[in-house]
């Protein structure tokens, strides 16, 4: 679909975050449906709203007394409609986000073995 651009290893998590994960862009809050994977400099998310390539945003995680905010930029997106045969909601979008600083999100979940 899209060539992999991240050089560092990615973590896929055994469970989704216990807290709230949101994307703040264009003055709106967008709900994150699923964290697909995370690397120190990037994250792949399924969100309820299409986010455009080049869009600057803020990823916010709130949970367990933590309020973590990370700046990032959408480097690719995929309309769900581009995935024929999928049973997911067609209004969802998968986005690849390049983070402006190393991600601490990996500290909040356990890796799949």
N, C-alpha and C positions, 0 to 999 in steps of 0.2 A: 504494500500500500504506500508507505512512505519510507524512504531509506533511513536507517538508524543513524542518528547524528551524535548520540551520547557515547563517549569513550569509556566512561566509568561503569562499573557494574550496577545493575538495577536490583532493587528488592521488591519482591511480590509478597504481600502479607497474608497470613493465615486468617486474619479477621480484619474487618473495617474498623476505622477509628471509633472509640467509644464517645468521644466528644462531638462537637459540631464542626464541620469543615465547609467553608464557603469560599466563593470567589467574588471579590468586589471589583466591578468593572463598569465603566460608563455611568457611575453614580448609582448603580443598582447592585443588589446582592443576588447572586446566582447559587442555587443549591447544588452541591456536589452529590451525585448519585453513588459513585464508586471511585475509590483510589485504585487505579489499575497497576501502577508501579511507581517507584520513587528511586532516584539516584541522587548523589550529592548536589548535582547542578540542574536537575530536571524532574518533572513529575508528569504523569499521564493520568488524566481524569476524565470521567464521564460526567457531564453536566446537563442540566435541564434546558439550557439556552445556548444557541450558537454563539461562539466567541470568534471574532475575526482575527486572522493572521496579522501579527504586528501590534495587536492590542496590548497595552500595558495594563496590568492588573495587580491586585493584592490577594494573596491566599491567606485565609485566616482560620486557625484552628483554636477552638476554645474547649477545654475539658480538663478535669482533675486539677483545677487551680492554675492552669496554664492558659495564657492568651498570647499565641504566637502568630506573628504576621510576617509574611515573606513577599517581596516584590518579584514580579516575573513578567514575561512577555510570551504571548501565544506564538509558537513557531510553526505549528501546523494544526489543522482541524479536519474533522471528518464528519460530514453530515451522515446521520444514521441511514439515510436513504441510499447512501453509496454502498451499503452492505446488504445486498439482496438476500432474502430468506431469513433474516433475523427476526426474532419475535419481540424484541425490545420496542419500547415506545419510539416511533419515528421522529418525535420532536427532540430527542436527545442528541448530544454531540460529544464526540471524544476529542480532547485537545491535548496537544503536547506543549508543555510550558517550560521555557528556560528560566531558571531562577537567577536572580541578580546576585545572590550570595548562597553559600552552601546550605543545604536543607538540614534542619534539625528534626524534620518530621519523622525520620526513620527511628528516632529514639522513642517514639510513642507507640510503636507496634512491634510485634514479634515476626520475624521472617519465617516463611515456609521452609521446611527442610527438604 
